[in-house]
């Protein structure tokens, strides 16, 4: 079958999507340039032409995934509605039961980042930007009188730490905690950080 000729940008994006799929399936340590090439029916040389090394391909793949998640986060937090509704939507999407990029990918990234400097910068930047975005909307809600929070950045850190930890539990140990219980804990944590009880959080985010 004749392959459609792609632009350089389109080819790179295709390779990055394939790399993400292979990393999720095989893990960072085990994935090879050949796996990505084989998944697309192209040569190893083509992959190396665009990324030169496996390490650069992996770092670029995680950057691509991170930018996709951050773009969706900005969309959620940029809606013309209350800060509380936006925060709850973001927390639910980010959480282990939500629709953010597969958690297996990010757990692989965190583990590999302990040894690879380039990947550590990607995961650190993603983490920093997530926390900053949540803290900004928490500050907006405080200014609007929707809730109280003395330390928006601290709240953002605690919320993401909880969600990250729950994601590891649900991904690594299937059946440890139910989806419903995870969402309850996320709601309880968000309400606590904003000086609300869970019933107030539910009512306010649904009106």
C-alpha positions as CSV (number, residue, x, y, z in Angstrom):
1,X,0.0,0.0,0.0
2,X,1.4,3.4,-0.9
3,X,2.0,5.7,2.1
4,X,0.8,9.3,2.0
5,X,3.6,11.7,1.8
6,X,3.7,13.8,5.0
7,X,5.2,17.1,5.8
8,X,8.1,17.2,8.2
9,X,5.8,18.4,11.0
10,X,3.2,15.8,10.2
11,X,5.8,13.0,10.1
12,X,7.3,14.1,13.5
13,X,3.8,14.1,15.0
14,X,3.1,10.6,13.7
15,X,6.4,9.4,15.1
16,X,5.7,11.0,18.5
17,X,2.3,9.4,18.7
18,X,3.7,6.0,17.9
19,X,6.5,6.5,20.4
20,X,3.9,7.3,23.1
21,X,2.0,4.1,22.3
22,X,5.1,2.0,22.4
23,X,6.3,3.5,25.7
24,X,2.9,2.8,27.3
25,X,3.0,-0.8,26.0
26,X,6.7,-1.6,26.6
27,X,8.1,0.9,29.1
28,X,10.9,3.5,28.6
29,X,13.7,1.1,29.2
30,X,12.5,-1.6,26.8
31,X,11.2,0.5,23.9
32,X,13.5,0.6,20.9
33,X,13.7,2.8,17.8
34,X,12.9,-0.4,15.9
35,X,9.6,-0.7,17.8
36,X,8.5,2.7,16.8
37,X,9.6,2.2,13.2
38,X,7.9,-1.2,13.0
39,X,4.6,0.2,14.3
40,X,4.4,2.7,11.4
41,X,6.0,0.5,8.8
42,X,9.0,2.8,8.3
43,X,12.7,2.4,8.5
44,X,14.8,2.9,11.7
45,X,16.8,5.5,9.6
46,X,13.7,7.6,9.2
47,X,13.1,7.7,12.9
48,X,16.7,8.6,13.6
49,X,16.7,11.3,10.9
50,X,14.0,13.1,12.9
51,X,15.3,12.5,16.4
52,X,18.9,11.1,16.1
53,X,18.8,9.1,19.4
54,X,16.3,7.1,21.4
55,X,16.7,9.5,24.3
56,X,15.8,12.5,22.2
57,X,12.8,10.6,20.8
58,X,11.6,9.7,24.3
59,X,12.0,13.2,25.6
60,X,10.2,14.7,22.6
61,X,7.3,12.1,23.0
62,X,6.8,13.1,26.7
63,X,6.9,16.8,25.7
64,X,4.3,16.2,23.1
65,X,2.0,14.4,25.5
66,X,2.6,17.0,28.2
67,X,1.7,19.9,25.8
68,X,-1.5,18.1,24.9
69,X,-2.5,17.7,28.5
70,X,-1.7,21.3,29.3
71,X,-3.7,22.5,26.3
72,X,-6.7,20.7,27.6
73,X,-6.1,22.0,31.1
74,X,-6.0,25.6,29.8
75,X,-9.3,24.9,28.0
76,X,-10.9,23.7,31.2
77,X,-9.6,26.5,33.3
78,X,-10.4,29.1,30.7
79,X,-14.1,28.5,30.6
80,X,-16.4,31.4,31.5
81,X,-17.8,30.0,34.7
82,X,-17.0,30.0,38.4
83,X,-13.5,29.2,39.6
84,X,-15.0,26.4,41.7
85,X,-16.6,24.7,38.7
86,X,-13.4,25.0,36.7
87,X,-11.3,23.6,39.6
88,X,-13.5,20.6,40.1
89,X,-13.6,19.9,36.4
90,X,-9.7,20.1,36.2
91,X,-9.2,17.9,39.3
92,X,-11.7,15.3,38.0
93,X,-10.0,15.3,34.5
94,X,-6.5,15.1,36.0
95,X,-7.3,12.4,38.5
96,X,-6.7,8.7,37.9
97,X,-10.3,8.1,36.9
98,X,-10.3,11.0,34.4
99,X,-9.4,11.4,30.8
100,X,-5.9,12.9,31.0
101,X,-3.1,11.1,29.1
102,X,-2.7,7.5,30.3
103,X,-1.2,7.3,33.8
104,X,1.0,4.4,32.8
105,X,2.9,6.8,30.5
106,X,3.5,9.3,33.2
107,X,4.6,6.7,35.8
108,X,7.1,5.4,33.2
109,X,8.2,9.0,32.7
110,X,8.7,9.7,36.5
111,X,10.8,6.4,36.9
112,X,13.0,7.1,33.8
113,X,13.4,10.8,34.9
114,X,15.4,9.6,37.9
115,X,18.2,8.6,35.4
116,X,17.7,10.8,32.4
117,X,18.3,14.6,32.7
118,X,16.3,15.6,29.6
119,X,13.3,13.7,30.7
120,X,13.5,15.0,34.2
121,X,13.2,18.5,32.8
122,X,10.1,17.6,30.8
123,X,8.3,16.0,33.8
124,X,9.4,18.8,36.2
125,X,8.2,21.5,33.8
126,X,4.8,19.7,33.4
127,X,4.5,19.4,37.1
128,X,5.3,23.1,37.7
129,X,2.9,24.3,35.0
130,X,0.0,22.2,36.4
131,X,0.5,23.5,39.9
132,X,0.8,27.1,38.7
133,X,-2.4,26.8,36.6
134,X,-4.4,25.4,39.5
135,X,-3.0,27.9,42.0
136,X,-4.0,30.8,39.6
137,X,-7.6,29.7,39.5
138,X,-7.7,29.1,43.3
139,X,-6.5,32.7,43.7
140,X,-9.2,33.9,41.3
141,X,-11.8,32.1,43.4
142,X,-10.5,33.6,46.6
143,X,-10.5,37.1,45.1
144,X,-14.1,36.6,43.9
145,X,-15.2,35.5,47.4
146,X,-16.2,31.9,46.3
147,X,-14.1,30.2,48.9
148,X,-11.1,30.8,51.2
149,X,-7.5,29.6,50.8
150,X,-4.4,31.1,52.5
151,X,-1.9,29.3,50.3
152,X,-3.0,28.6,46.7
153,X,0.3,27.1,45.6
154,X,0.4,24.9,48.7
155,X,-3.1,23.7,48.0
156,X,-2.2,23.0,44.3
157,X,0.8,20.9,45.4
158,X,-1.2,18.9,48.0
159,X,-4.0,18.2,45.5
160,X,-1.7,17.1,42.7
161,X,0.3,15.0,45.1
162,X,-2.8,13.2,46.2
163,X,-4.0,12.6,42.7
164,X,-0.5,11.4,41.6
165,X,-0.4,8.9,44.5
166,X,-3.8,7.6,43.8
167,X,-3.0,7.2,40.1
168,X,0.1,5.0,41.1
169,X,-2.1,2.8,43.3
170,X,-4.8,2.3,40.7
171,X,-2.3,1.7,37.8
172,X,0.2,-0.5,39.7
173,X,-2.2,-2.4,42.0
174,X,-5.5,-3.0,40.2
175,X,-8.4,-3.2,42.6
176,X,-6.7,-1.4,45.4
177,X,-9.3,1.4,45.4
178,X,-12.5,1.9,43.4
179,X,-13.1,4.7,41.0
180,X,-16.0,6.0,43.1
181,X,-13.9,6.1,46.2
182,X,-11.1,7.9,44.4
183,X,-13.5,10.6,43.2
184,X,-14.9,10.9,46.8
185,X,-11.4,11.5,48.1
186,X,-10.5,14.0,45.4
187,X,-13.7,15.9,46.2
188,X,-13.1,15.8,49.9
189,X,-9.5,17.0,49.4
190,X,-10.6,19.9,47.1
191,X,-13.3,21.0,49.5
192,X,-10.9,20.9,52.5
193,X,-8.4,23.0,50.6
194,X,-11.0,25.6,49.8
195,X,-12.6,25.8,53.3
196,X,-15.8,24.1,52.1
197,X,-17.6,20.9,53.1
198,X,-18.2,18.3,50.4
199,X,-21.9,19.1,50.1
200,X,-21.1,22.8,49.5
201,X,-18.6,21.8,46.9
202,X,-21.1,19.6,45.1
203,X,-23.9,22.2,45.2
204,X,-21.8,25.1,44.1
205,X,-20.2,23.2,41.2
206,X,-23.5,22.1,39.9
207,X,-25.3,25.4,39.9
